[in-house]
Amino acid sequence: MQQQAANTIEKEAPDGGANDNRPTVRRRAAKALKAVFGKGRWLALVALVGLVVLRIYDPSPVHILRLKSFDAYQVLKPREATETLVTVVDLDEDSLAEIGQWPWSRSLIASMVEKLTAAGAVAIGFDIVFAEPDRLSPHRLADLMPPDYTAIAEQLRQLPDSDAVLAKVLEQTPTVLGQTAADDTRGLSVKPIAGIARKGGDPTPFLQHHQGLVHNLPLLEQKAVGSGLFNYSTDGDNVVRRVPAMVSIGGQIYPTLSMEMIRVAAGLPNYIVDTSPVDGVQAIIVQGDNPIAVPTDPHATLWPHYAKKTAARYLSAREVVKSTFDPKRVENKLVIFGASAAGLRDLRTTPVDADIPGVEVHAQLLESMLTDTLLSRPASAQGEEILLMIVCGLLVIFGMPLVGARWTLLLVATIVGGVLWYGWYQFSANRVLMDTTAPALSALIVFMVGTYASYAAEAAQRRQIRNTFAFYLSPAMVDRLASNPDQLRLGGETREMTLLFSDVRGFTTISEMFDAQGLTAFMNRYLTPMTDIALAKGAYIDKYIGDAIMAFWNAPLDDADHVRHACETVLDMRTALIDLNAELKAEAEAKGTRFIPINIGIGLNTGPCVVGNMGSNQKFNYSTLGDTVNLASRLEGQSKPYHVDNIIGEATAAQAAEFAYLEVDLLQVKGKTVPVRIYTLVGDALLKGTAAFQKLAAAHERLLAAYRGQEWDAAEALIAECRDLSKDLSCYSLYQTYEERIAEFRDSPLPADWDGVYIATSK
């Protein structure tokens, strides 16, 4: 019985007896650890640590990505502005057209303030600085009067100064003047109107810092009941997501426009900045009989919950001037002067609007404050987000080997989806901004690193094969063959392609200047930039034949714009060759050696070709053949007798309408019985659009007509005209060819029925 009981206990032991085939928790954990460290999953842990360090360091791209996720929340759920609590008195186009150009007289501004106050505005703010005396003040106008108008000048001096008129109105109305920060140390003598006390620690290290202050006229600053800065925080991408409540200027704390309007509207005298020495600013308290506490982020900035811009918030300034506005538009509301007129408006971008006047930001912020819908970014947010990153990363790292490959993707999707839902919930339910991009991306990146580690050995083997074959085949061919091994056989396909042949002229003379090693280095120096240009434009380099290059487009990879890319290659090669010759000339002069410039000829042709693996069963090459290829080679050879650096075929020119090119000739190349129309590429679309080239093209066309009509005198006159028009272009020397031909034809007259075809005598 005891042995039977012992056997029973052994079979049922939860810690894994000899006959237990079910994996226990301990075995699963051991398996997970082995999978993490035994299969290279430790790379995922390293990646997670790196991501956490990156988040702590918080470089600009990470910072901007986080802010963009906050923008997405507001785009998906903007604030519902059921009632506008702020009215913008708008200096719009109609106002400037009817009242006159800005700035308006301060007396007129004072009258507008009085009208708005009488209509029931509880506070009036200016998104404008009155930094200079009124140029329309009667006293200033009197000083500008000529001597013959002394009587009028004296009458003007009897009128009240308009700045004094505005100052008197400011003293009697709930008006807040606007200020802005400066890059120099001016304006530090102007102190805040309201008293600013400090509670807890010193807030200055946490605030936005500026050197100086652009303020209003001292007379206006002394009489106003409030003044505040209308600066923003644009976070490096010009999107206004937050506005400072307090800023530091020269060590002194100043309130911003929105805070001052709240203080003036509430009739309260002072501020208290509540600061934690560790967590930064906690709140701005507007101190008085009925204090108002405005929570901020640690840097004393406010995050408005933006609503979509609405015309109902705007009141044209001309209606105020003419007293034609409905008083209900401003009754019991905050009013801000701002501008949307072209030339005056300060354009801003918010998370929900791409192009709005800057005054709209202040209006939206005030409404968010008044409706208690400000967004919040707690001081503890960064720590919570980093902790969430670590948790998500570890769940992926340890979860992947536990759930197996089949459920890994579902695991990662669940983690990412859960994190994103948490961020949305915090925003929509609590108006709290939590960054879920970092945790979600950490889970995805750790997943990708873990997946990579699982296949590292196989990938290493593939890389070895690719690196080996890269010595013999182009990277594009290696990739294509790796994806389609069946192509490792003889055969090809017919495709429309553009082919390029280039050759160095006078290469024999150049080669005589070097020994074998020097010539090799020289050719590498020439071929490298030419090859780089062609590859950058998607070309396949078929082969090098000494100093010659053969390349083509639209194989092995599809290229719908192969003609354009080939033409751009020709123009870029021309530019690169100029730079290379300049370098070689400078080097030759420094060494005291002879300099021979490199000149090349290029042929381009477009048409059907057979392209594929060609050769023998033992060795083959990916190349192309056909009549189009042969003609491209012949065209390159003809660039020299025509004294141009390139010749392009008719099919190429037909598909390169955006480029500047000229017809060269009707040519019957050697080995052909049918003539072809050939062209030379002169420049790009920018050159083609110039009046000078269009004039050249018209004269060139007349030249060809006269030449083919055997009107030699007219043709020679047009040659002179074309030379004058092409002095700085690659086709300048082309006209030497026509001149030589005409001289030859004068000595050996052509038959009357000559069709204009020239028969080439060389390749």
SULNORVEN-V38593 format. One record per helix or strand. SS is the DSSP state (h for helix, s for strand). FROM is the first residue (numbers start at 1). LEN is the number of residues. If there is no record, write none. Layout:
# SULNORVEN-V38593
ss: {SS/SS}
from: {FROM/FROM}
len: {LEN/LEN}
This chain:
# SULNORVEN-V38593
ss: {h/h/h/h/s/h/h/s/h/h/h/s/s/h/s/s/h/s/s/s/s/s/s/h/s/s/s/s/h/s/h/h/s/s/s/h/s/h/h/s/h/h/h/h/s/h/h/s/s/h/s/s/h/s/h/s/s/h/h/h/h/s}
from: {2/25/42/60/86/93/106/123/138/147/162/175/195/204/208/212/218/226/233/239/242/246/252/257/270/280/292/301/311/314/317/327/334/347/356/359/375/381/405/432/437/456/475/485/491/507/516/540/548/562/599/620/627/646/650/660/676/685/691/712/734/757}
len: {11/14/16/17/6/7/13/4/6/12/11/8/6/3/3/3/6/4/1/1/3/4/5/10/7/8/4/3/3/3/5/3/6/3/2/12/2/23/26/1/18/14/9/3/15/5/21/6/6/30/17/6/15/3/5/9/8/4/18/14/14/3}
